[in-house]
Every structure is written in C-alpha cells, then in structure tokens.
Amino acid sequence: MFCFLIKTLNSQTHHLKPNITSPNVSNLGTYGNIPINYFTGKPNISIPIYTLNSGNIEVPIELSYHPDNVKPKSQPGWVGFGWNLNSGGSITRQVRGHMDEFYGSYWNNIHLYSAYYPYPDGLSPPLDNVLHGSDRINGPSNWADTSTLLDYLSWNQNYPFQSDILADEFSFNFLGYSGKFFYSGENKGWQVISDHHLKIELVEGEEFLEKNDIYDAIDEYTPNNLVYRPSSHYQSRYFGKFRIITPDGTKYEFGGKKGVEMTSAYATEQPTFSVNTWRLVKIIDVNGNIVDFDYKRNLPTCNFSFSAFDSSVSYQTTGNPNESSSASSMSRARTDQLSSTFVWPIYLKKISCATVDINFNSVPMARTESLYYTDSQINRPNVKEHALNPNRYKFYLVDNQISNIKWEKLNTIDIRDKSGGNRREVHQFNYSSNANQKLTLTDYFKATHLYQERKHFYFDYNNINSFNNITCDGNYSDHWGYLNKINANDALVSAVNTKKAVNTSYLTDGLLNKITYPTGGFTQFIWEPNEYSKVVSKNRQSLYTSIGYAGGVRIKEVNSFSDSNGVLVSSNKYYYKKNFSNSAPINSLTSSGILNGIPQYYFSFQNRPFDGGGGSTSFQVGNFNSITGYGYSGQGSHIGYDEVVEENMDGSYSKYYYTSYGPDINGKTHYDKNPVNYTGFVPSEDTYMPYSLLDVERGKKVGVFHYNHDNKLIEKNITKYRSDNGRFNQYIRTIPMIVSVATNSGSNNITLISATKEFTYNYYPIEEIKTSYDLNGNNPIVNITKFEYNGYDQISKLKKYDSDNSEFVTEFKYPHNYTSNSVFLAMKNKNFISPIVNERNLKNNSQINAMKTNYFSPYPNIYVPSNIKKQKNNFATEEVIEEFLNYDAKGNLLEMSKENGVKEIYIWGYQSQYPVAKVVIKNKTYFEIEAVLNMSVISNPVTIDFDMITELDKIRQNFPNAMVTTYTYDNTYGSITSITDPKGRSIFYVYDDIHRLKFIKDHEGKVLNEYKYNYKTN
C-alpha cells in the first residue's frame, strides 16, 4: 500500500524535464505472472496488444478475460465468450424512475410529467416556475420526513406535476479510472464516487441529442430507413456528450452523435429510443495532444430475458367504506414471458493520434456462426398484428427480417503510420466454427504483416460444449446467472427458487483453462466453486453461520510450464480459509467466504396496517428473477473472502486480509447503514428494504502477512483506513423504492418507501504499519507511515516514524492551495490539480528543506513550470535552483538553466513526440542549437535512424564544447532504438517480432546483452 501511495504522489508531480531512460526487459515475456484479486478469487488474465502514446496520453489495448462473463445469458463481446478488448472506455446508465432528462409524456404532454434534470429553455407554455425532481429532493432539509416521503407520491397544488425524484446512476470505466456519478440539483451539480477527484460536465453545444439526431443515427444501420418518422410521435431528448476531467487536466469526452448506443422496444409500432451508453470519443491532454476514437453503425441486435411476474393482495378495512378482498392465485406458470428489446450498438472502427492509426476490422457474424437466440425467439413480435399501415413498421414485424439482426466479431487490428500509411503490425483473432456454441476465441496472433511468421497465443476451455444450444435468454442459470443446466423456463413462479439452485458440476464449464504462448510454454488455470460460511442478516447488521456454494468460481491453482514438454516452473495454490498454516488439514478449516444475502423470489408481508390506520393488508409478489436489494460484498461481487492464502512452490505462503461486513483485522466493521427514514417496512422481516450501502468500504486490503516454509512470520503489513464519522456526511439523497398497495376504492393504502444515502466519500488509507522479522520470526523492526488528506482526496501530509521514534514529515501543496495566484486558479478551474507545487520536509518539527515550483502560461491553456525554488530551513532565503526558459506549443521543455549557469537544451523530433537530443552547454540558447539543424528531418515521423543520427551529429560538429546525447526511436511504439553518448559512442536496442527487447549492441554491432523470455519463477 505504501508503495502505491508513493507512486501516486510521484504521478502528481508535473514532468519538469524529459525523463529519458534506456529500454528495460519487457514484462510481456514473463508469462505465468498472473495477478490475483484475492478478495473475489478472480485472476487478472490479460494479453497486451499495443499501447498508443501521444504526449501525456497513453491508451493501452489489451485482451482481458473474466470468468464472470461466462454465463448462459451473457452475449459474447466481439472477441468471444468471456473475453473483452480493452481499448478505451464508456459511460453507462442505470435508469432509476424515468431518465433524468426526460420530461413531458409519450404523447408530448409537457403538463404530465416533471423531469429530474432542469427543463430546457423555450418550452411553450414555459415551466420556469415548476420545480424539477432534482431540486425537489435535494432542496428541502426535511426531504426524509415521513410526511415528505408520502408526499412524493402525490400530485397536489404545490407540485402539479408528477415528479421523477430518483437520480439515474451513471457508471464509468476508462483507462484506469472507474466510478459512478449522479446529478444532485443545480446547486451541487454532478456528484462523483471515485478514488480520484474527477470533474463531470456536459460538453457545451452538445449537451443533448434531439429527436432528429436519434433518427439520423438509426438511419445509419442496414437496411436504411428502418424507422418511420412521424412528426407527431414523441421522442425524448437525451444527454448528448459528457466530459470527464481527471486531476492532471486531461479531458475525456464520451458520446455525441457518433458515440452513443441506443435501445428500443422490440416489435412495437412507433418505437421510442433510449440512450444509456456513451462511448469514449476523444482524449485531450493538458498540452493539447489529441487521441480520437471513431465508431461505426452496421446492424441492430436484440436482447431477450425471462421476466415472469405474479402477485396477490388481500385487505380488510374498517370505517367508511368497509372493504375486503381475498388473495388471488400465485400458482400461475409463465412459460413464454420473454421481455425483449432491440439494441443499436456501435463498434470501434479507429483510434488515431498525430503519428499512428489503429484500424479495427469487424464483420457481422452469419446465423450459422454462433447461436445467441433461436429463429423462433427472434421472429416473434410483441403484438399479433398492426392495425396501421404495415409498411411503416415492416422491420418491427420482424417476419423475414432475421437477416437484419446480427452480432459482429473482430477479425483484425491493423496498426499503421499516420504519415504514409505503412503497416507496422497486424493482429488477427480466430474463432471456433461450431455454430451451436457462442462465439469462442481459439487463438490470436501478431505479425508485421499477414504473411510473416506468426506469434500465436492459443486458448483452451473446460467443456465449452456445455453451452451448446443454450440461448442468451437467462434459462439454465442459477441464482446468480451461472450455468446449472436446469430448465426453469416451464416452471411455476413458485418453483423458481428450486430451479435456480447452484449446480457445482457445471460451474467450471466453459472457462478458460490454458493459454499457450508464442514461446511454446503455457499457463494452466484450475477453478473451483465459490463457497461461503457466513451470510449477512436481513437487517444488514450481523452475520449468521450458513455453509454453502454461491454462484460463480474462484481460482484454485495457477501453474506455468516453460515449454510444451511440461516442465513446471511456477505454481501457486489458493486457499480461501481461516487460520491457514501449511501443516493444517485444509478440510478442517472454515471458509472465509461471506455471502451478501440469500436470493429471494418472493416479497411479502401479512396483516400490515395502512398508512393512516383503518385496516390492514397482506401482499405478496413473485418474480422469475431475484428481487432482493442487497448491497455488494465489495468490488461488485456477491461474495467476498476476507482471508486468502497464496502458497508458493517452496511451501512459503502469504495471507491476504480484506475488509468485509464483519470486524476486519483492525477491529472495524463495515455493515450497511440504516435508512435515514422509511415507511411501511419492518427491517427484521423485510429482505427487500433498501439500506445506505457501505460497499465502498468492503474489499479493501488491510493486511499482508508473509511466511516462510517453516510457518515463520517474516513480514507483516497492516493498513488502516479512515474511520471518521464525518465521512457519512458526504452523500447523495436517494429514494430507491416507492411501492403503494391500495384498496379498490383507493381510500386506504400502505406505502413502502425508504430514504437512503448514496455515500460519495473516498475510503482512503490513513496508516501503514510494516513489521519485518528475521528468518526465525524474531527481532521485529517496525516502520509506521501515516497519511493526511486535503478536500480533494490528495495526500497533504505524510508522516514516517523509524525505530528510534524520530518523526519525519513531508507536507504537500497543490495548485488549489494558491488560488490568489491567477495561474494556479486557472489550473484549478481546469481540474489540473495533480502537480505538487510545494513540498516541505521536517524532522521532529524542524524544517530540513522546502521546494516550491512556480508555474506560468507561455501559450493559451498551457500551464508549465517556470522555476523551482529551494529553502534549506525556516530562516534561509529561497534560492532558484532551476529555471525553465522556453517551451514549444505542446508544452515540451526546450531550454532550462541550473544554479551554475549551465543550460540543458532539448530538441524534440517525430512531430514533437519524443526528445531526440539533450545538449548541456553554457552561454547558448535553444534557437542557436536549432539553427544548425534541418528540422524537417528531425520532425518527420518516419525518419530512419541513420538519417536522424547524421542530422543530430551537426550539434556535436558545431558546438564541440557541448555535452550532447542523442536518441532515436521506433515511432510506432515510442521505444528507444539508439542512444549516442557525449563521446559519440552509440548503443543500439533491437526488439523481437512482438517488440520485446532482444539485443543490446555497441557501435560496432557487437552484442552486449541478449534477452530470452521464459517464465517468471517464484
């Protein structure tokens, strides 16, 4: 944890001068080094494909595999079942109530429905005096009073519009950033839940997509003109383009007309389209470097799922009127209750920057290539006939249109130079030809062209045929959606619970079990079912003992072999048990798994009084899908393990401890919080009452204990997290559930409402304790590090304590700490807040030294350091130790001076992407150095190494007293290919076909180092 925090601090320091390092051995070669998420039991299986670099922007493209994607209902992505191609990111929405930006009604009656998000201007009649839903819930201080909760249901003289008071949940995941955001009214704006301080905004001029924008997008699909455009038909506006700004000032834009995915009702007349996915379309770093993402629209797809539903209600009233009712039947079968939607996807077509184009070539799959749904399922309209003109709705009748519903698969990724279009790499993906199974990736290869020797990765799976002929409708699934091979399609709603039992015989079917690498070696994955010993109680405040299997799997063993002959070089075993030692019988140990709750298919209560008295009612509702509202155990998982062991080949092992619901190793619990208020519920009885969830606190690593093969503890690391009550004051107001059960006359009802907090705080670490022991587990040495944070969740103070109890403190300040300075204020407004501009070091309260970095703006919207000042102690004078004199328009440093008057001058090449020369000299300027060069050669992105070296030698010839170091690069990868030192001696770096460092050679071509890539051993 401490290393992570130090890395974070280093990343917050703005690059003052180019950091040029020689190439290192590539991690791409250390096959078998598979990171594990111990809390969930899931390995991070990934294969890097390519990393695009442009200025401060880095876009890694990689294949990743996750076993949770292997479910009967899961539609494979375009690289196959269980796999995903990470190549950008997206924002997705979970609609709660109505869409936030929705107003009016489906009949375009703006007097019928009040939007959650502020109304647009120019409505007729105007709605300036009507409260929208976000201000209605976020404005009053009594938002959770019982009378206010009941009032949310009503249309009354104060609120003549039915209001949407539920904020939609927007989730994002892109390039190392993830989290959620919500709209919280005009005063608070967008509220973010993330480990980083992010700024959310709508892009000016592209805030919304209107009716014709939606229809224009649909017209891009094949065949054209699928949708009739009735002028009177209502089509809501939708959020158009979002911008997320990270703490380094980089802007990420999502959506817009070319970057949204839509859904619509299946086989209906005059469909209304919804937008719930915004894909990453552009990245702009703080220096103006740009990466663009382009997408294509081709054919629509569809989504089917079983959604059987049944309910009964009985009541008895007293007074006027006297009413009574008996319960209706709950035993009706639902054999054909398929809910269905059209999905209008977009597929990544190109990623481009100033130097490289990456083309993604995908094609529609034939119906004979992969089975997602049967023809009879797809060829079923929701209505038997259309009374209106059938030509208007020909596509939505679906008959004879099955050929227009297709999913796509990715064939190749083609990487080319921007200038000239020369191909640098091609990556090809190959799939199983079995039409009865889902799209299955069998192998992937990389080459510089299609006819070169191919570097293959091969993939094997457990019993993949178990998924043959199973469509994506959710049948044959357990409670959590994993394969159980039990047909629940023809079940009564009352029998669904039994039909969805976990079947451990099939849980590992379809999972990846082997990756074979281009070297000939391979890694083997052995899985086992999730198992628990504790379950969270109904009131979310305790655990009770219950032993069983939960849906899904965890990793049991990872074995890596050096070659096809099966020489084992690395083996790790995983135990999800309490109190492990390598001498204890595993079967005697208790599972560390904690389940977040038992799935429920019925919600009911008996003889519960009406809101105002005057009788009681009983109610029961059943659903084909579980209706429980449990919080996650952490990290989005229904089960978490708070103690996990990783055992190595030599018998040594490590224990990993995590936060879950109950007490962690620091004695802190993380149970969900009670609602702010509720009506109608009885917490000890109702499993569906919403709580204020603390899933943000669960799944955090709090301890790592390392043992040798003799069970001797040799190192112990404990992390403590914040426990201040003030964190619970950071939240978004939510009303996640409103249910009203009324009598026939409507004179009496019971209302189920829960007002909860959606916590937005960052659950950060505040202390790290590292204890080291000798080989016998004795003579401990303790080092303590403490962390304090500012309001932007950045480390403001770091305290260290050594063995003699000396206190070392480092204080950090950032641009937002100096808002009286116009440059720092501008940086703060652009969320460019990550640079550390003041660092002060103290020992036992006495200052050792302090460093301050001042900034200026040499070009519009470019903010760079102007100088660094150092102060030795509290009473010393500040001294300028480095001054940054000149930058180019991309924020690249060109010239700086040091205390002794010596200058460092940097020449940038390959379209100003990389530093190609460092010149150490006195009494000269950048412009004098540049004047001796032909900058067209230097700037050309495809200049060959020989020409670059020859041109840069002019600096040595014209300035013999200068110390000159020059560099050449492979522009596609940004990798250094040569370094020539001030004495004129060159070192050359040679890479293999998958761009790992292979040789280091001297200026005479002699091999200085050779690298071979095998397996990483323990």
N, C-alpha and C positions, 0 to 999 in steps of 0.2 A: 504493500500500500504506500509506504513512504517513497519508494522508487517512482511509483505512478505520480504522486503529488509533485515530486521534484521535476519529473518530465513535464507535467502540466505547467509548472512555473517557467521552465525553460521555453516552452512553446508560447508563453505570454510575452517573452522578450522579443521586440521587433528586431529583425535582422539588420544590424548596423552596417555590416560589410559582408561581402560574399563568403560563404562557408564552403570552400573548395576542398574536397577530400578525395584521396585516391580510392579506386574501387575496392570493395571487400568481397569475400567469398559469399556467393549467393545463398540465401536461406532456401531458395527454390530447390536446392539439391538435398536438403536434409529431410528426405521423405521419412515418414513414420513419426515425426514430431507433431502429434495431433493435440492441440489444446482441448481441454475438457471443461465444460461448465459443470462443476461438481454439484451445485445446488439442484440442478434439473437432471443431471446424469446424461447430458447431451454433449457429444463431441462436436467441435467446430471443424468440420470437414470442408476444406476449400482448396481450389486449384487456381493459382494466379494465372491470368491470361495476358494482361498488358496493363501498364499504368501510363495514362496520359498526363503530361506535365505542361503547364502553361503559367509562367510567373509563379505566384503563390498557390495556384490551383493544382490539386492532384486528384485525378479520377482513376482509381483502381477498377479494373474489370476482372471479375473472377467468377468461377463456378463454385457454388456452395451447395451443400447437401444437408437436409434436416429431416430426421425421421418423422417428425410431427406432420409433415406434408404427405405422408403415406397413409391415406385413409380412403375408404370407398367413395366418400363424397367429394374428395379433392380432385378438381380438374387439373391435370398436369400443366405446368407452365410450358413455355415454348422450348425448353431444353430438357423436358422429360420429368417423369414421376419422381417426386422427392427433391428435384434439383431446382436451383434458381440461378439466373445470371444476374449478379450484382453489377450494375453499370450506371447508377445514377440515384434515383430515389423518387418518392412520391408523397403526396398528402392524400389521405383517405378520410372519409367522413362516416360516422355513425349517427344517423338521424335520430333525434330524440324529440318526440312530439311531431311537429312538422319541420321542414327545412327552415333554418333560421331566416333566410332571406325571402321566404315565401310569404305572400300577403294576398288578400282577396280570396277567391274561391275558384274552383274548376269551371265555374260559369262566369268568371271575370267580374264577380260582385265584390268590389273592394269594401263594401259595408259589412261583409260577412265574417271576415277573419282578420285578426290583428297579428302582424308579423313580430317575430322576436327581434330581428335586426331592424334598425331605423328605416322608415319608409323612404322611397325615392322622392325627389322633388317633382313638382309639376303634375301631381295627381288631380283629377277632377271628379268629385269635389276634393279640395285639399284636406290632408289629415294632420295638419301641423299641431293640432291641439289634442290628438289622440295618443295616449301612452302606448308605446310598443312593449312587447313582452319583456325584453331585457331590462328596461328601466323599471318595469312594474315589479320584478322580483328583486332587482339589485338596488332599488331606490329606498324603500321604507325600512326603518330599523326593526319593525315588527313583522318582518317577512315570514317568520316561522311561528307566529302566534296561531293558536287554533282557529280563531275567527278568520284570520287572513288565509290560512290553508284552505278552509272551506269556501272562502270567497273566490279562490282561484277557479272554482268550477262554474261560477255563475256568470250570467250576463245581467248586469244591473245598471242603474243610472250613472254610476261612476265609471263603469267600464262597459260601454255599449257594444264592444267588440269581444268576441271570443278570443282570448289571448293565448299565444304559444309562450310558455314561460320556461321551457326546457332548452338549455343551451346544447346545440349539437356538439359532439366530440370529434375533433379533428386530430388524427394521428399522423405523425411524420416520421420518416426514416430515410436518411440520405447521408452518405459519405461520412459515417462516424457520428452523426447526430440523430437522436431519436427522442420522442416525447409526445406530448399532446398539447393542444391549445383550445381555448373556449372564448367566446365573446361574452363580455361581462358588462355591457352597457356603455353609453357614450363617455362616462367619466373614467372608467377603468380600461375600456378598450379590450384588446386581446390579452388574455392571461395564459401564461405558458407553464407547463410542467416539464422540466428537463433538468439535466445535470449541468447545463450551460445557460448563460444569460443570453437569450435569443430575443430578437425583436421581430414581431409579426406585423405585416401591413398588407393592404391591398394595393396593387400597382396602379398608380394614378393614370386615369384614362382607360384602364382595362379592368375596372373593378367588377363589372358584371357582364355576363353573356345574356343577350336578349333573345327573343323568340326567333328571329331570322338567323341569328348566329347558330342556334341549335339545329334548325332545319338545313342550313348550309352544310353543317358538319355531317348530318345524316346523308345528304346527297353525295358525299364523297365515297360512300360504300357502294359495293357492287351487288345487284344492278342499280343504276341510278334511278332517281325519282321513286324510291320505295314509299315515300310518305306523302300523302295528300296534305296540302297546306290550307286548311280552311281559315279564312281571315277572322272568323268569329271564335275559333277554338282557343281556349285559354292555354297559354304556355308560360310558366313562371320564369322570371329572371333567375339567374344563378350566379354565385360568386365566380368571377372570371379568372383573375390571376392573383396569386399570393406571392409575397416576397418574404423570405426569412433571412435576417441578417445575423451572422454569427459574431462572436466577440472580437474577431480580427477584422471586422468591417466587410467581409466578403458577403455578397448578395447572391442568394439563390432564388430563382423565380420558377414558379410552378403554374402550369395550366395555360390559360389563354385559349384562343380559338382553335389552335392546332395541338393543344396539350391536355385536353380533358377526355375522360371516358364517361360514357352515359349508360343508363339503363332505362328500360320502358316495360310496360305491362305486356304480357305475352298474348298474342292473338286477340287484341281488342281494337275496336273502332276508335279512330282519332286519338292515338296514344299521346300521353304527356311524358316528356323525357325528364330524367333526373340526372344531375351531375354530382357524383360523390368521389371522384378520383381526379387529382390534379398531378400530372407528371412533371418532373424536373425538366425545364426547357432552356435555362440559361444560368451560367455562373459568371459573376463579375467580381474580380478581386479588388483590393483596395487601391491597386495601381492601374486599374483599367484593363487588365488581361481578361479575355472572354473565352468561355467554352460554351458552345451551342449544342443542344440536343434536338434532333428532328425526328418526327414520328410519321407513320403512315396509317391510313384507314383502309381496310380492304373488305372483309366480310363480317357480319354480325355473328355472335354465338348466343347461347342460351344457358339458362340455369334452372334446374328442376330440383325440388326437395319435397319430401313428405311433410305435411303440416296438419295432421288430423287434430281436431279440437272438439271437445264436448263439455257441457256444463249443466248444472242443475241448481235451482234455487227454491227455497221454501221460506215462508214467513208467516207471522201471526201478529196482527196489530190490535191495539185497543183504542177506544175513543171513537172519533168520527173522522173517516169511516172505519168500520170494522172490516178487516180483510184477512183472508188466509189463503194459502196456496200450498200444494204438496210438491215434492221434488219431481222433476222429470227424469227420464231414464238416462243412466250413464253407461249403458252397455252397448251402444251402437258402434258398429265396425266402421272403419274408414279405410277402405281398400284402394281408393283411387284419388285421395286428396293430395294431388300434386300442386304445389304453388310454383309458378313459373314466371320467368322474366326474360326479356331479351337483354343481352349485354352488347354494347357497342364499343369494342376495345380499340386501342391504338397500340402499334408495335414500333419499337425503337428502330429507326432507319439509319441514323448517322450521328456520330459525335465528332465535332470538329473544333479545332483551335487554329492559331496562326500558322502552325507548322505541320499538322497531321490531320488526316481524315480517317475516321474509323467507320466502315460501312457494315451494317448488319443486314444480311440477306436471308429473309424468311419467306416461306411459301405456305399456302393453305394445304392442310392435310386432306387426302381423299377419305371418303367414308370407309374405305377398305383398309385404312392405315391404323386407325385407333378407334376404340369403342368408348364413347362417353355416355351416349343415350341411344336407345333403340329408335328405329324409324317410327314406330307407333307412338312413342312418347313425344318425339319432336313434331309429328304430324297430327297434333291434337289441338284444335282451337279451344278457347275457353267458352265459346258460345257456339251453338249448333248452326246458326245461320245469321246472316246480316240482312236486316230489312232495308238498309240503304243501298246505294249503288255499290255492288260488289267490286267493280273495277277500282274504286278508290282504296279498297282495303285488301287488294289481292295478296299482298305479302303477309298480312296478318291472318288471312285464312289458312296460310301455311301449306295447304294442299299443293303438291307438285313444286314446292319451294324448298325442299330439304337440301338441295344442292347449294342453296344460298347461305346455309348455316355451316360454317367450318371454322375449326381452330387452326392456328399456324404453328409451325415448328421452325426453329432457327437452323439454317443449313451451314452458313459460313460467316465468319467475321474477317473482313478484308481491310488491312491497315496500309495506307498509302501516304507518301509525302504530299503535302499540300501543294508544293511547287513542283510541277512536272508530273505528278500523279504516279511516280514509281512505287511499285508494290514493295512493301517491306516485310509483311507477314500475311499468311492466311491461316485461319483456324477453322477446322471442319468438325461438325458434330454428326455422328451416325447413330441410328436408332434401330430398335427391333422392328422386324417386318410383320410381326404377329398382329393381325387385325382384331383379335379377340381381347387384347390387353391394352392398357393405357400406354401412352407414348413413353417409351423406355430408352434412356440413353445407354448405348452399349460401349461406345468408345469416342474419344476426342483426340484430334492430333493437330500439331502445329508444324508449319513449314514456311520457308520463304517463298515458295510457290507450290502449286498443286502437284508438281511432278518431282519435287525434291524428296529425299529420304524423309520419311515422316516420323515424328516423335510422338508415339501413341501413349495414351492413357486408356486402359481397359477397365470396365466396371462389371462386377458380378453381383447377383442379388439372391436372397433367400426365397425360394419357392415363388417366384414372381407370377407363376401361372395361377396362384390362388386368387388373383384379381381378375382372371379371365372372365369375361361376360358379366362382370359386375359394373353396373352403370353408376353415374355420379349423383344419384338421387337420395343418398343417405341410408339406403337399406343395407342390411348385413353389417350393421355397426353396433358397437357397444355404447354405453352411456356417454362416452367422450369422443365418439366418432371413429374409433379404431375397429379394424376388421374382427368380427366374431363369427361370421358365416351362418348367422341365424336370420331367417327370413321374418321380418316384422311387418312386412307390407300388408299381410292379410290379417293382422292381429286386431283384436278389440283394443280400444284405448286403455281399458282397464288392465290389459295383459302386457302392455308395452314394457313395463319395468322388468319383467322376467325375460322378455325377448331381447333386451339390451344388456344382458349380463356380460361381464368380461369373459372371454374365452382365451386362456393363455396358450392354447395350442396353436393359435393363428397370429398372435401379436407380433411375432418377428417375421412373418411372411411379407415378402415384397421389399424388405430392407436391404440396403447396400451391405455386402459382406466382404468385399475385396476390391482394392484398387491396385492395378498393376501399372508400374511406372515405366517411362522410356528406358530406364537403366536395366530393366528386367526384374528388379526387385518388386515386392508387393507388400501391402499392409492389409491385415485381416481384422475385421470388426465382428465381435461377438456381443450379442444383445441379450437382455433378459427383461421380463415384465416389471413394471413399476409395482412396488409393494409398500404398504403403509402399516403403522401400528397405532397411530393416533388420528383422531378426526376432530375437527373444530365443532364445538357445540352450536345449537340453534341460536343462542344469544351472543355468539361470537366472542365470549369472554373466558372460555376454558377449553380444555382438550379432554376427550374421553378415549378410553382404550378400545380399539377395534382393529382387528387384523384382517387384511385382505389385499386384493390386487386392484390397482387402478388402471385405467386405460393408458395405452402407450408403453414405451420401453425406456430403458436406461442402458448405458454402455456397461458391459461386464468386463470386457477384455479387449485390448488393442495389441496386436502382435505384428512386428515388422520383420521382413526377411530380406536378406541382401541380394538374392538372385533367385532365378527360377528353380534352383536346386533345393531351396527351402532351408537355408542357413538362418536360424533365428538370431537376430542381433539386438532386438529391443522388445520388451514385453512389459505391459502394465496391466495390473488387475485392480478392479474397483469394488469396494465393499461399502454398502450403504447401511452400516451397522453402528450401534452404540458400543463404546468401550472395547474397541478392537485392540488386540495385540497379535503378533504373528504366531503365538503359541496357543491362542484360544480357539476352541472349535467354533467355526463360523455359524453353524446351525443353532448354537446355543445363545447367540447374541440377538438383541432386539433391533428391529428395523428402525432406522432414523427417519422414515418417511412420514410426513404429516399431510393428510388429505384435507382440502378446504371445505368439504361437505359432501354429504351423500346426495346424489341426484334425486330429484323429486319430479313426478309427472302429474301429481295432483296437489292442488292448493285448496284447503277447505277450512271452514270454521262452523261451529254449531251453536245455535241459540245466542247469538251475539246481539246486544241491544242496539237499537237505532241511534243515530247521532243525537237526537233530542229526546230519547226515551219513547214511550208509547208502543212498545212491542219489541220483537226480536226477529232475527232471520238466520237461516243456515244457508251456506253457499259452498259449492264445490265446482272446480274447473279442472279438466284434464287435457293434456296435450301430448302429441306424439313426440315432441321434443321437450327436454327437461326445462322446467320453468323456474328453477332456483336462481336466486340472485346473489350467489356467494362472491366474495372478493377472492382475488387470486392469492395463492400461497406466496407469490412473488415471481417476478420476471415473466409474468403472463402464463404461469404453469398452474394446473390444478393440484399438483403435488410438488412438495419440495423436501429436500433432505438437509437437515441441519448439522449432520456429522457424516463425513465421507472419507474413506481411506483410499489412497493410491499406493499400491505396493509395486516395488521395482523388482527386477530380475534377481538382484543380490540379496533380497529379503529385507532391505531397508524400506521404509514407508513414510508417508506423510498423512496427517489428519487435517482435514479442512472443516472449519466450523462456520455456520451461517446463521443469520437471523431468520426466524420463522414466526409462528404465533406465540409460542410459549417462551419461557426465560431462555435467553442466549447465554453464552459463557461469561458475559458481563453482568448477568442478572436482570437484563431488561426484557420486558415483554412487548409484543407488537400486535396485540389483539385490535380488531376494528373498534371504532368509537361508536357509541350510541348516536342515533339521530338527534338533531337539535330539538325536534319535536315530531310527534306523529299522532294520528287519529285512527281509531278502528282496529289497530293491530294489538296483539298480545305477544310480546317478544319471546316468552318462554314456550309459546305454541306455534308461532308462525315462522316457517323456514324461509319465507319469501320477503320478509320485511327488509328494505334496504338500510344499510348502515353507512357510516362515514368510514371509508376503507383506508387501511394503512398499508396497502400492498407496496407503496413506495419504500417502506422500511424493511420489507421482507426480501430475503435472497441476497443480503449484503454479507460479504466475507468479514468475519470478526476474529478469526484465529487460524493460524497455520502452525502445526507442530511437526517437526521433523525428527524421525527416529532412525537409528542405525539397525542393522540386522539382529542386534542383541537386545532390542527393545529399549535402548538407552536414548533418552531425550537429549538431542544435541543442539536444537534451536527452537525457540518459541516466539511467535509474533502474534501480538494481540492488538486489535484495532477497536477503539471506542468511538461511537457516533454521537452526534448531538442528542441531548435529552431534554432541552429546554421546553417549557410549556408554551413559550411564545411562538413556536413553530405551528401550533394549531390555530393561530390567528391568521395564517396565510391560506386562504381557501376561496373557492368559488361556490356560490349558493346554488343548490340543485334541489329539484323536486322530482326524483327519478320515478315515482309511481303515484298515480292517481286513479283509483278504482271506486266507482259508485254503484252500489247494488240497491235498486229501488223497488217499491211495490208497484202493482199495476197502475194505480192511480197517481203514483209519484209523490204521494203525500208524506211518505216516510222513506228514509234511505239510510244506509250505512256507508260511510266514506272511508276508504283506506288511503291515507296519504302519509308520506314520510319526507321530512325536510332534512337534508344531509349536507355535509361539507365535502367538496372535492378538493382535497388538500393540494396545494401548489408548492410547498416548501421543498428545498433541496436537502436531502438527508445526507449531510456530508460528515466525514470523519473529523474528530477533534483531538484524537490522541493515538499515537502508535508506540507500543512498548515492545522492544526487541531484547530477548534474553538469549545469550549464547553460553553453551556449556562445553566442557572438554569431552574427550571421547568416551569417558566413563559416566557422563551425565552429571558431573560435579563442577564446582567453581564457576558459578554463574556470573556473567558480565551483563549489566542491564544498561540499555540506552533508551531514553524516552524523548519523543518528539511530540510537541503539541501544536495545534493549528487554530488560528482565529481567522474569521472571515468578515468581509465587508458586505454591504447591502446588495452587491452584485454577485455574491457567492464566489468571490475570488479570495485567495489567501492574502490576508493583510498582515499577519504576523506568524512567524514560525519560531518556536522555542525548542531548544535542544538541551538536554541535561546529560552530562557524562558521569563516569563512575566516581569522580571526586565532587559531585554535586554542583559543579560550575554551570551557570546558566548562559547559554548563547542565544541571542535573539536577533532575528532578521525581520525588519519591517518593510513592507512593500506599499507603494502608492501608484495609482494609475491615472489616466487622463481625467476621469470623472472627479478626482480629488482636487483638481485645479481649474474649476470652471470659470474663474475670473480671468484666466488666460484664454484669449479668443481661439487660438489653435486647438487647445485641449478641449474647449467647449464644442468646437466643430467636430472633433473626433468623437466626443461623447454622443453628440446628436446623430452621428452615423453608425453608432454602436461599435466603433473602432476603439474598444476599451481594454484590449488584452495587453498592450505594451506596458511593461514595468518602467515607469519614468523616474522613480526614486526608490533606492534600496539602501537601507541603513542597517549596519551590523553593530551589535553591542555585546559586551561580555560583562556579566554581573552589573548591569545598568550603566556601564561606561561605554561610550561610543568608540568603536575601533576604526570605522571608516564609513563614509556615505558616498553614494554615486547618484548623480542626477543627470537625466537625459532630457535635453530640450528639443522641441520639435518646431518645424516651420512648414510652409506650404509653397514649394517652388513652382508648382503648376496647379491649376484648378483641381480641387478634390484629391490632390496627392499630399499626404502628410508623412514626413520623413524626419529623422533626427538631424539637428543642426550642430549639436556638440554634446560632449559628456564632461561633466564637472565632478571632481573628486574632492572630498573633505576628509582629512585624517581623523580629527577628533572634534568635539563640540566647539572648540575655540579656534581651530585652524581656519585659514582662509580657503575658500573654494578655488580650485585650480582647474583650468581647462586642460584635459589630458588628450582629447581627440576632438578634431573639428572636421565636420563633413561639408565640403565646399561646393560640390557640384553633383547633380543628378541628371539623368535623362528623363524623358516624359513618361517612362514606365516605372519611375521610382528606383531605378538601378543606380547604385552609388558609382560615380565616376572618379571622384577625387576627394582625398582626405589628408589631413596633416596631423602629426603627433607632436608631443611635447618638445622634442629636439629639433623640430623644423623639418624632419623627414616627411616626405609625402608618399602616399600609396595611391597609384593611379590604376584604374581598371578599364580595360577595353572589353566591350560586350559584342558577341557575334551571334550568328544563326538567328537573325531577326531579333536581336537584343534579348535572346532567351538565356544565354549562358556566358559567364566570364571566360574570355579566351586569353587574356594577358593580365598579369599583375606586375606593375612596374614600381619599384622602390627607388626614389630619386629625390634630390634636393633642387630647389630653385627652378623647377619646371612645372608646367600646367598640363592638364588633360588635353587641351586643344593643341599644344605643341607636339605631344605624342601622337595624337590622332592625325595630325597634318602629314606625317610621313607614310601613312597607310592608305591603301586603296580600300576604302570602306565598303565598296560594292562586293569585294571578295570576302571581307570579314562578315558582312551582313547576310550573304547568300546562305539560305538554309541547307543547300546541298553541296556546298564547297567541300571538296575532298581533302583528306588530312594533309597530303603533300602540299597542296596549294595554300592551305591555311598556315602550315608551319613556315613555308617560304615567305609568305607575306608578313608574318609576325616577326621573322628574323630581322626585318628592317628596323625594328625598335632597337635591337642589340647593335646593329651597324651604325645607327645614327646617334645613339646615346650609350657609348661604351662604358661610362661610369655608372650606369644604372644596373640594378639587380632585376633581371627580367625572368619571370616564369610564365610559360605559355602552355595552353591546353587545347586539345581538340576533342570533339565529341561525336558520338553517334546520335544524330539529331532526333531520330525516332524514339530512342529510349532516354535521352539525356545522359547517357553514360560516357564517362571519360575514356577516350581511346589512346591518348598520349599525354604525357607531361614532360616538358623540357625545362630543366632547371637553369639557374643563372649562369652556370658554366657551359651551357649549350648541350648538355647530355640528355638524351631522350629515353624515356621508359615507355614501352608500348603495352597496351592491355588488349588481349584477344579473348573474344567470347565464343561460346559454342552456339549450336543451332537454336537453342531455347534461351539464349542470352544470359548464360551464367559465365562468370569469369573462368577462363580455361588456362591461359598462359599469361605470364608477365615476361616481356623480353627487353633486352637492353638495346642500345642504339646500333649494335652490330647484328642484331637478330638472334642473339644467344638467349636461350630460355633461362630465366632466373628462378621462376616458380611455375609449377604445374599443379592444377587442381583437379581432383577426381571426386565425383559426387556419389556417395554411397548412403548409408543410413546413420542417423544420429543414435548413438547408444546412450544408455543411462549413465 
